[in-house]
Amino acid sequence: MPRSRTLFIYALVTFALVVLFAVFIGFQHNTALVGALNAAGTVAAGAFAAVAAVASMRAAAESSTAARRAREAIARAARPRIQPGTREHDGTWLGELRCGAGRGATDLIVTWLLTDHDPAVGQAARLEPDGTFAVDLGQPADRLTLVWLEYWDDEHSARWHDTWEVRAGMFHQTDSTLVD
């Protein structure tokens, strides 16, 4: 509902209450009218309480949304930049994760999915900024199809799930989810 319409309704209800109480004061000697006006005042107070409750619920929902957005913004600012890749070392194919400058990752779990072969899984307690972490793939890199990561940022304020597809030897991030 538009804000101006809401204010108009509040003003109208307030005006009705003022008129109600003016009539109440003016006709104090009529007991039946006083009882009816008293009941009407009670109904109006109940309506005011209902409107206040709805407004309070709306404010709480907006506050919750704002808090969630603020948390997500902080998490995105603290997020480590991790990039998967492959390299060959002494005839062994390694799946390698490189962490960008500035932010490290903790509690890292990586799964390298290979065509016609068991996945290669690795874990690291910490991946330093500008650091690397490698896992023996057990197969040539051309059999690599997908890389899945789960990790926390340095401060443990947010946990991430990232998915990378491998197409024509290039890594393409297909998903990055902030986990609640």
C-alpha positions as CSV (number, residue, x, y, z in Angstrom):
1,M,0.0,0.0,0.0
2,P,1.4,3.4,-0.9
3,R,2.7,5.5,2.0
4,S,0.4,8.5,1.3
5,R,-2.7,6.2,1.4
6,T,-1.5,4.7,4.7
7,L,-1.1,8.1,6.2
8,F,-4.5,9.1,5.0
9,I,-6.1,6.1,6.7
10,Y,-4.3,6.9,10.0
11,A,-5.5,10.5,9.8
12,L,-9.0,9.4,9.1
13,V,-9.1,7.0,12.0
14,T,-7.6,9.6,14.3
15,F,-10.2,12.1,13.2
16,A,-13.0,9.6,13.9
17,L,-11.7,9.0,17.4
18,V,-11.5,12.7,18.2
19,V,-15.2,13.1,17.0
20,L,-16.1,10.0,19.0
21,F,-14.6,11.4,22.2
22,A,-16.2,14.8,21.6
23,V,-19.6,13.2,21.2
24,F,-18.9,11.2,24.3
25,I,-18.1,14.3,26.4
26,G,-21.1,16.2,25.0
27,F,-23.6,13.5,25.9
28,Q,-22.5,12.2,29.2
29,H,-26.0,12.3,30.7
30,N,-27.4,9.7,28.2
31,T,-26.3,6.3,29.6
32,A,-27.2,4.2,26.6
33,L,-25.3,6.6,24.3
34,V,-22.3,6.6,26.6
35,G,-22.3,2.8,26.6
36,A,-22.5,2.6,22.8
37,L,-19.7,5.2,22.5
38,N,-17.6,3.3,25.0
39,A,-18.0,0.1,23.0
40,A,-17.1,2.0,19.8
41,G,-14.0,3.4,21.5
42,T,-13.0,-0.1,22.5
43,V,-13.4,-1.4,18.9
44,A,-11.4,1.6,17.6
45,A,-8.6,0.9,20.1
46,G,-8.6,-2.8,19.0
47,A,-8.4,-1.6,15.4
48,F,-5.5,0.6,16.3
49,A,-3.8,-2.2,18.0
50,A,-4.2,-4.5,15.0
51,V,-2.8,-1.8,12.6
52,A,0.1,-1.3,15.0
53,A,0.7,-5.1,15.0
54,V,0.7,-5.3,11.2
55,A,3.1,-2.3,11.0
56,S,5.4,-3.9,13.6
57,M,5.4,-7.2,11.7
58,R,6.2,-5.4,8.4
59,A,9.0,-3.5,10.1
60,A,10.4,-6.7,11.5
61,A,10.4,-8.4,8.1
62,E,12.1,-5.4,6.5
63,S,14.7,-5.4,9.3
64,S,15.3,-9.1,8.8
65,T,15.8,-8.6,5.1
66,A,18.2,-5.7,5.6
67,A,20.2,-7.8,8.1
68,R,20.4,-10.7,5.7
69,R,21.6,-8.3,2.9
70,A,24.2,-6.8,5.2
71,R,25.5,-10.2,6.2
72,E,25.7,-11.2,2.5
73,A,27.6,-8.0,1.6
74,I,30.1,-8.6,4.4
75,A,30.5,-12.2,3.4
76,R,31.1,-11.3,-0.3
77,A,33.7,-8.7,0.7
78,A,35.6,-11.3,2.8
79,R,35.3,-14.1,0.3
80,P,38.6,-15.6,-0.9
81,R,39.2,-15.9,-4.6
82,I,40.0,-19.5,-5.4
83,Q,40.8,-20.6,-9.0
84,P,41.2,-24.3,-10.0
85,G,43.7,-25.4,-12.6
86,T,45.8,-28.4,-13.5
87,R,49.4,-29.1,-14.1
88,E,51.7,-32.0,-14.8
89,H,54.6,-32.8,-12.3
90,D,56.9,-35.7,-13.0
91,G,54.3,-37.5,-15.1
92,T,51.6,-37.0,-12.5
93,W,48.6,-34.9,-13.2
94,L,47.7,-32.6,-10.3
95,G,44.5,-30.7,-9.7
96,E,45.6,-27.4,-8.3
97,L,43.7,-24.6,-6.4
98,R,45.2,-21.1,-6.3
99,C,44.1,-18.6,-3.7
100,G,44.1,-14.9,-4.7
101,A,45.8,-12.2,-2.8
102,G,44.4,-10.7,0.4
103,R,42.1,-13.4,1.7
104,G,42.8,-17.0,2.6
105,A,40.4,-19.9,2.9
106,T,39.9,-22.4,5.7
107,D,38.4,-25.9,6.0
108,L,38.7,-26.4,2.3
109,I,37.2,-29.5,0.7
110,V,37.7,-30.1,-3.1
111,T,36.3,-32.8,-5.3
112,W,37.7,-33.3,-8.9
113,L,35.2,-35.3,-11.0
114,L,36.8,-37.3,-13.8
115,T,35.3,-39.2,-16.7
116,D,35.3,-43.0,-16.2
117,H,37.2,-42.7,-12.9
118,D,36.7,-42.3,-9.2
119,P,36.7,-38.7,-8.1
120,A,39.9,-37.2,-6.6
121,V,39.1,-35.6,-3.2
122,G,41.3,-33.3,-1.1
123,Q,41.1,-31.4,2.1
124,A,43.2,-28.6,3.6
125,A,42.8,-26.9,6.9
126,R,44.0,-23.6,5.4
127,L,44.9,-22.1,2.0
128,E,47.0,-19.0,2.4
129,P,46.5,-15.9,0.3
130,D,48.7,-16.4,-2.9
131,G,49.0,-20.0,-1.9
132,T,48.3,-23.3,-3.8
133,F,46.9,-26.7,-2.9
134,A,47.3,-29.7,-5.1
135,V,45.6,-33.1,-5.4
136,D,46.8,-36.1,-7.4
137,L,44.1,-36.7,-10.0
138,G,45.4,-40.1,-10.9
139,Q,44.4,-39.6,-14.5
140,P,45.3,-37.1,-17.3
141,A,43.7,-33.7,-17.0
142,D,41.7,-34.1,-20.2
143,R,39.3,-36.5,-18.3
144,L,38.4,-33.8,-15.8
145,T,34.8,-32.6,-16.1
146,L,33.9,-30.8,-12.9
147,V,35.4,-29.3,-9.8
148,W,33.4,-28.7,-6.6
149,L,34.7,-26.7,-3.7
150,E,33.5,-26.0,-0.1
151,Y,35.4,-23.6,2.1
152,W,35.1,-20.8,4.7
153,D,36.7,-17.4,4.6
154,D,39.5,-16.5,7.0
155,E,37.2,-15.2,9.8
156,H,34.7,-18.1,9.5
157,S,31.9,-15.6,8.8
158,A,30.7,-17.3,5.7
159,R,30.8,-20.7,4.0
160,W,30.9,-21.1,0.2
161,H,30.1,-23.8,-2.3
162,D,31.6,-23.3,-5.8
163,T,31.2,-25.4,-8.9
164,W,33.5,-25.2,-11.9
165,E,32.9,-27.0,-15.2
166,V,35.8,-27.9,-17.5
167,R,35.2,-27.3,-21.2
168,A,37.9,-27.6,-23.8
169,G,40.5,-27.5,-21.0
170,M,39.2,-24.2,-19.5
171,F,37.6,-23.8,-16.1
172,H,34.2,-22.0,-16.1
173,Q,32.5,-21.2,-12.8
174,T,28.9,-22.2,-13.0
175,D,27.8,-21.6,-9.4
176,S,29.0,-19.9,-6.3
177,T,26.6,-20.2,-3.3
178,L,26.8,-18.5,0.1
179,V,25.7,-21.3,2.5
180,D,23.6,-20.2,5.5
